[in-house]
């Protein structure tokens, strides 16, 4: 199964392990090593959920997940929100949309969002890193 950067799927540890060809223990070890993260969603009880987009991130942008975790942890929900929420500093796009170069849904793009998505990948990554720095500074202010 290919893991997509714009995927909205969340897997339980058993599902993530099966899709990665690992044991559940290996998935947890990768999480402790900083290669993966999970979070709990109230509607799913205390089950840990692994967003599948992080596998695509690890394959395409290997250090970005670690940088986000280092900047925003221990709040893994904030890490997840950083990658998934639309950001006014990114022309109303999410980090994953900026990195993939396209919006996730049929979003009517404004001229700034269209311009941002048209930039070369290195410039889009720079914009994401600037957004991460702002988010880190904002979280430290709390």
Secondary structure as GFF3:
##gff-version 3
##sequence-region A 1 142
A	DSSP	beta_strand	10	11	.	.	.	ID=ss1
A	DSSP	alpha_helix	13	20	.	.	.	ID=ss2
A	DSSP	alpha_helix	24	32	.	.	.	ID=ss3
A	DSSP	beta_strand	39	40	.	.	.	ID=ss4
A	DSSP	three_ten_helix	42	44	.	.	.	ID=ss5
A	DSSP	beta_strand	48	51	.	.	.	ID=ss6
A	DSSP	alpha_helix	53	60	.	.	.	ID=ss7
A	DSSP	alpha_helix	64	72	.	.	.	ID=ss8
A	DSSP	alpha_helix	76	84	.	.	.	ID=ss9
A	DSSP	three_ten_helix	88	90	.	.	.	ID=ss10
A	DSSP	alpha_helix	95	100	.	.	.	ID=ss11
A	DSSP	alpha_helix	111	118	.	.	.	ID=ss12
A	DSSP	alpha_helix	121	141	.	.	.	ID=ss13
###
